[in-house]
C-alpha cells in the first residue's frame, strides 16, 4: 500500500485493514462551505475511495475567512464551490475519485445523490436540508454525521438509523426563524469550524472502518471562546412516535409543490429562489436577452446579471440567487421581472 498512508496505518484502531476499508468506501458531503471544506480535506487526504461534493453556491470573498479550500482567484472567477473544491482536492490526492455536484439538494434529487454511498456528512447551514438528509438516510439505512457551527459554538453527533435516535427524534421540529443564532446575526470564527468538522471526520472514520464501539454516543455541544463543553446523553433517545424512524413517514422527501420556493441564505444578504420542477436553462440565450438591461458576467457554470443595486446569479438548473436583499417578496418580484416563470 502507498506510503502516503503510513502514519495513518500506524494508528492501531485503523491499521492496514482499516485503510483498505477507507479505500473501498464512498462518502457524500452535503455542503461545501466552511464545514464541507474541512470534511472533504480530511476524507481525501485519508484515502476514502470516493467522495461526492454537493453544493449549490459559488465562492465569494466573504467565504475566505473560514472556508479553507478556496482562494482569491476562486472568488474572482465566481467558481461554484463544488468545482473549486474538486480542483484543489484533486491535486491533494489523485488516488481518490472526487465527484463535484453543483446543485441544491432537494426532494427531487436527494435519493439520487445520497443512496449509493456508505456515509453522508452534514455540512449544511439549515435544518430543512438536514431533515431531508435524515429522511433519506433513515429510509435507506445509511449512517450520517450531523454537525453545525455558528459564532464560537459547535455541535455534532453520529446517527445510525435503527440503532441511535435520528435527527427528528432529537429535534422533532425545526427551530423557528429568529430563535437560533445564525452567521447572519452572530458571525462565526474559523477555529470552531475546524473543531466541529474534525470531530465529524473522526466519527466518519470510525463508521467506515467498522469501529462502531468507539463512536461517541452523545450530542456534543461546545463554545470555545469561553471554554464551555456540554455532553448531552442521547443514546436512549429514540422515539417510537418519531415520524421518520418510528412511523417511517418521510415528509421531507415529498416534492414541494409551491412554485419558486424562496429561502434566505445564511451569512448573505441573499435570497435563493428554486424552481418547483426540474428545469434546464439556456444561459447563453438568457445572457443575450438580459444584456441590454444590465451588466452580464458569464462562466460555464453560471450567469451573473447586475441591475443596480441587485445581482441575480442564475444556474443552469433554474436556481436564482438574488443578492442585495433578504426580502423574499422583493426577490420574487425581481425574479419574475427578469427571469420569468
C-alpha positions as CSV (number, residue, x, y, z in Angstrom):
1,X,0.0,0.0,0.0
2,X,1.1,3.5,-0.8
3,X,3.4,5.0,1.9
4,X,1.2,8.1,1.7
5,X,-1.0,6.5,4.4
6,X,1.8,5.0,6.5
7,X,1.2,7.2,9.6
8,X,-2.5,6.5,9.5
9,X,-1.9,2.8,9.2
10,X,0.4,3.0,12.3
11,X,-2.6,4.2,14.2
12,X,-3.8,0.9,15.6
13,X,-7.5,1.4,15.5
14,X,-7.3,1.9,11.7
15,X,-4.3,-0.2,10.8
16,X,-3.8,-1.7,7.4
17,X,-7.2,-3.4,7.2
18,X,-8.9,-0.1,8.2
19,X,-7.0,1.7,5.5
20,X,-8.2,-0.8,2.9
21,X,-11.8,-0.2,4.1
22,X,-11.4,3.5,3.7
23,X,-10.1,3.0,0.2
24,X,-13.2,1.0,-0.6
25,X,-15.6,3.5,1.0
26,X,-18.0,6.0,-0.6
27,X,-18.9,9.3,1.1
28,X,-21.2,12.2,0.2
29,X,-20.7,15.6,1.7
30,X,-23.7,17.9,1.7
31,X,-22.5,21.5,1.6
32,X,-19.0,22.7,0.6
33,X,-18.9,25.8,2.7
34,X,-16.9,26.0,5.9
35,X,-17.5,22.6,7.4
36,X,-17.5,20.9,4.0
37,X,-14.1,22.2,3.0
38,X,-12.6,20.8,6.2
39,X,-14.5,17.5,6.0
40,X,-13.6,16.9,2.3
41,X,-9.9,17.7,3.1
42,X,-9.9,15.0,5.8
43,X,-11.7,12.4,3.6
44,X,-9.5,12.9,0.6
45,X,-6.2,13.1,2.5
46,X,-7.2,9.9,4.5
47,X,-7.7,8.0,1.2
48,X,-11.5,7.5,1.2
49,X,-12.1,5.9,-2.2
50,X,-14.9,8.1,-3.5
51,X,-16.0,11.5,-2.3
52,X,-19.1,13.3,-3.7
53,X,-19.1,17.1,-3.1
54,X,-22.7,18.6,-3.2
55,X,-23.1,22.4,-3.1
56,X,-25.5,24.9,-4.6
57,X,-23.3,28.1,-4.2
58,X,-20.2,29.8,-5.6
59,X,-17.2,31.3,-3.9
60,X,-17.3,34.9,-2.7
61,X,-14.7,37.0,-0.8
62,X,-16.6,36.7,2.5
63,X,-16.1,32.9,2.4
64,X,-12.3,33.1,2.5
65,X,-12.1,33.9,6.2
66,X,-13.3,30.3,7.1
67,X,-13.7,28.2,4.0
68,X,-10.2,26.8,3.9
69,X,-10.0,25.2,0.4
70,X,-10.7,28.4,-1.5
71,X,-8.6,31.4,-2.5
72,X,-9.0,34.8,-4.0
73,X,-8.9,33.6,-7.6
74,X,-11.8,31.3,-6.9
75,X,-13.8,34.2,-5.6
76,X,-12.8,36.5,-8.5
77,X,-13.9,33.8,-11.0
78,X,-17.2,33.2,-9.1
79,X,-16.4,29.4,-9.3
80,X,-19.1,27.1,-7.9
81,X,-17.7,25.8,-4.6
82,X,-18.0,22.1,-5.6
83,X,-15.9,22.9,-8.8
84,X,-13.3,24.9,-6.9
85,X,-13.0,22.2,-4.2
86,X,-12.7,19.5,-6.8
87,X,-9.8,21.3,-8.4
88,X,-7.9,21.7,-5.1
89,X,-8.6,18.2,-3.8
90,X,-7.6,16.5,-7.0
91,X,-4.2,17.9,-6.6
92,X,-4.0,16.7,-3.0
93,X,-4.8,13.0,-3.7
94,X,-5.1,11.7,-7.3
95,X,-6.0,8.2,-6.0
96,X,-9.4,9.4,-4.7
97,X,-12.4,9.6,-7.1
98,X,-14.0,13.0,-6.4
99,X,-17.3,13.9,-7.9
100,X,-18.5,17.6,-7.8
101,X,-22.2,18.2,-8.0
102,X,-23.3,21.8,-8.5
103,X,-26.9,21.5,-7.2
104,X,-29.3,22.3,-4.4
105,X,-30.2,19.2,-2.5
106,X,-33.9,18.8,-2.8
107,X,-36.6,16.1,-2.6
108,X,-36.2,15.7,-6.3
109,X,-32.5,14.6,-6.2
110,X,-31.7,13.7,-2.6
111,X,-32.1,9.9,-3.1
112,X,-30.1,10.1,-6.4
113,X,-27.1,11.7,-4.7
114,X,-27.2,10.1,-1.2
115,X,-28.2,6.4,-1.6
116,X,-25.1,5.0,-3.4
117,X,-22.7,5.9,-0.6
118,X,-21.7,4.3,2.7
119,X,-21.9,7.5,4.7
120,X,-23.3,11.1,4.5
121,X,-21.6,14.0,6.1
122,X,-23.7,17.1,7.0
123,X,-22.0,20.4,6.2
124,X,-25.2,22.4,5.7
125,X,-26.4,25.6,7.3
126,X,-30.1,24.9,7.8
127,X,-32.4,22.4,9.4
128,X,-34.6,21.8,6.4
129,X,-31.8,20.2,4.4
130,X,-30.7,18.3,7.4
131,X,-34.2,16.8,7.8
132,X,-34.1,15.9,4.1
133,X,-30.7,14.1,4.7
134,X,-32.2,12.4,7.7
135,X,-35.2,11.2,5.7
136,X,-33.0,9.7,3.0
137,X,-30.6,8.1,5.5
138,X,-33.3,6.6,7.7
139,X,-35.3,5.3,4.7
140,X,-32.2,3.6,3.2
141,X,-30.3,2.7,6.4
142,X,-27.3,4.9,5.7
143,X,-25.3,6.4,8.7
144,X,-24.6,10.1,8.7
145,X,-22.9,12.6,10.9
146,X,-24.7,15.8,11.9
147,X,-22.6,19.0,12.5
148,X,-23.3,22.7,12.9
149,X,-21.3,25.7,13.9
150,X,-22.0,29.4,14.4
151,X,-20.3,32.2,16.3
152,X,-17.9,30.2,18.6
153,X,-20.3,27.4,19.2
154,X,-20.5,23.9,17.6
155,X,-22.5,20.7,17.8
156,X,-22.1,17.2,16.3
157,X,-23.5,13.7,16.7
158,X,-23.3,10.5,14.7
159,X,-26.6,9.0,13.6
160,X,-27.0,5.3,12.8
161,X,-30.5,4.5,11.6
162,X,-32.1,1.7,13.6
163,X,-29.5,2.0,16.3
164,X,-29.3,5.6,17.5
165,X,-32.0,8.3,17.6
166,X,-32.4,10.1,14.3
167,X,-32.4,13.8,13.9
168,X,-36.2,14.1,14.2
169,X,-36.0,12.1,17.5
170,X,-33.6,14.7,18.8
171,X,-35.2,17.8,17.2
172,X,-38.9,17.0,16.3
173,X,-39.4,20.4,14.8
174,X,-37.1,22.8,13.1
175,X,-36.3,25.9,15.1
176,X,-38.5,28.9,14.2
177,X,-36.8,31.7,12.2
178,X,-35.2,34.1,14.7
179,X,-35.0,31.6,17.5
180,X,-31.4,30.5,16.9
181,X,-28.3,32.5,16.2
182,X,-27.1,32.3,12.6
183,X,-23.9,33.5,10.9
184,X,-26.0,36.5,9.7
185,X,-26.7,37.6,13.3
186,X,-23.8,36.2,15.3
187,X,-20.9,35.7,12.8
188,X,-18.6,32.8,13.0
189,X,-14.9,32.3,13.7
190,X,-12.7,29.9,11.8
191,X,-11.4,27.7,14.7
192,X,-14.9,26.4,15.6
193,X,-15.3,25.2,12.0
194,X,-12.2,23.0,12.2
195,X,-13.1,21.7,15.6
196,X,-16.6,20.6,14.6
197,X,-15.6,19.2,11.2
198,X,-12.6,17.3,12.7
199,X,-14.9,15.7,15.3
200,X,-17.3,14.8,12.5
201,X,-14.5,13.4,10.4
202,X,-13.3,11.2,13.3
203,X,-16.7,9.8,13.7
204,X,-16.8,9.2,10.0
205,X,-13.5,7.2,10.1
206,X,-14.9,5.1,13.0
207,X,-18.0,4.3,10.9
208,X,-16.1,3.5,7.7
209,X,-13.6,1.1,9.4
210,X,-16.3,-0.6,11.5
211,X,-15.2,0.7,14.8
212,X,-18.7,1.4,16.0
213,X,-17.9,0.6,19.6
214,X,-15.8,3.7,19.7
215,X,-18.5,6.0,18.4
216,X,-19.4,9.0,20.6
217,X,-22.9,8.2,22.0
218,X,-23.6,11.8,22.9
219,X,-24.8,15.0,21.2
220,X,-21.7,17.2,21.9
221,X,-22.0,20.9,22.3
222,X,-19.2,23.3,22.9
223,X,-18.4,27.0,23.0
224,X,-14.7,27.7,22.5
225,X,-14.4,31.4,23.3
226,X,-15.5,30.9,27.0
227,X,-14.3,27.3,27.1
228,X,-17.6,25.5,27.7
229,X,-18.3,21.9,26.8
230,X,-21.6,20.0,27.3
231,X,-22.3,16.3,26.6
232,X,-25.9,15.5,26.1
233,X,-26.6,11.8,26.5
234,X,-28.9,10.7,23.6
235,X,-28.2,7.0,23.3
236,X,-31.6,6.1,24.6
237,X,-33.4,9.0,22.8
238,X,-35.1,7.0,20.1
239,X,-38.8,7.9,20.0
240,X,-41.5,5.4,19.0
241,X,-43.6,8.2,17.7
242,X,-40.8,9.7,15.6
243,X,-42.3,10.4,12.1
244,X,-39.1,9.3,10.4
245,X,-37.7,6.3,12.2
246,X,-40.8,5.4,14.2
247,X,-43.6,5.7,11.6
248,X,-41.3,5.8,8.5
249,X,-43.1,8.8,7.2
250,X,-40.6,10.8,5.1
251,X,-42.3,14.1,4.8
252,X,-39.2,15.9,3.6
253,X,-38.9,13.6,0.6
254,X,-42.2,14.8,-0.7
255,X,-41.6,17.4,-3.5
256,X,-42.7,20.8,-2.6
257,X,-45.5,22.0,-4.9
258,X,-45.0,25.6,-4.0
259,X,-43.7,27.4,-7.1
260,X,-40.5,29.3,-6.7
261,X,-39.6,28.5,-3.1
262,X,-37.6,31.3,-1.7
263,X,-35.0,30.8,1.1
264,X,-32.8,33.4,2.7
265,X,-29.2,32.1,2.8
266,X,-27.1,32.1,6.0
267,X,-24.4,34.8,6.1
268,X,-25.5,36.5,3.0
269,X,-27.9,39.4,2.0
270,X,-29.3,36.9,-0.5
271,X,-32.5,35.0,-1.3
272,X,-32.4,31.7,-3.2
273,X,-35.4,31.0,-5.5
274,X,-35.7,27.4,-6.6
275,X,-37.9,26.0,-9.3
276,X,-40.8,23.7,-8.3
277,X,-39.9,21.2,-11.1
278,X,-36.7,20.1,-12.8
279,X,-35.6,22.6,-15.5
280,X,-32.6,23.2,-17.7
281,X,-31.9,26.8,-18.7
282,X,-30.0,28.0,-21.8
283,X,-27.7,30.5,-20.1
284,X,-26.4,31.8,-23.4
285,X,-29.8,32.7,-24.6
286,X,-30.7,34.3,-21.2
287,X,-27.5,36.3,-21.3
288,X,-28.4,37.6,-24.8
289,X,-31.9,38.6,-23.6
290,X,-30.6,40.4,-20.4
291,X,-27.6,42.1,-21.9
292,X,-29.4,45.3,-22.9
293,X,-30.8,45.6,-19.3
294,X,-27.7,45.4,-17.1
295,X,-24.2,44.1,-16.7
296,X,-23.6,40.5,-17.6
297,X,-20.8,38.2,-16.3
298,X,-20.7,34.6,-17.5
299,X,-18.7,31.5,-17.0
300,X,-19.6,27.9,-18.0
301,X,-21.2,27.3,-14.6
302,X,-23.4,30.3,-14.0
303,X,-24.6,33.7,-15.2
304,X,-24.4,36.9,-13.1
305,X,-26.8,39.7,-14.1
306,X,-26.2,43.1,-12.3
307,X,-29.1,45.6,-12.2
308,X,-28.3,48.2,-9.5
309,X,-28.4,47.6,-6.6
310,X,-29.1,43.9,-7.1
311,X,-27.3,40.9,-8.7
312,X,-29.1,37.9,-9.9
313,X,-27.0,34.7,-10.1
314,X,-28.6,32.2,-12.4
315,X,-27.7,28.5,-12.6
316,X,-28.5,26.0,-15.3
317,X,-30.8,24.1,-13.0
318,X,-33.1,27.1,-12.7
319,X,-32.0,28.3,-9.3
320,X,-31.5,32.0,-8.9
321,X,-29.7,33.8,-6.1
322,X,-31.0,37.3,-5.7
323,X,-28.2,39.3,-4.0
324,X,-28.6,42.6,-2.2
325,X,-31.8,41.8,-0.3
326,X,-33.2,39.4,2.3
327,X,-36.8,40.3,1.4
328,X,-38.3,37.2,-0.2
329,X,-41.2,39.2,-1.8
330,X,-38.7,41.6,-3.4
331,X,-36.6,38.7,-4.6
332,X,-39.6,37.0,-6.2
333,X,-40.5,40.3,-7.9
334,X,-37.0,40.7,-9.4
335,X,-37.0,37.0,-10.4
336,X,-40.4,37.4,-12.2
337,X,-39.3,40.6,-13.9
338,X,-36.0,39.5,-15.3
339,X,-36.0,35.7,-15.4
340,X,-39.7,34.9,-15.8
341,X,-41.7,31.8,-14.9
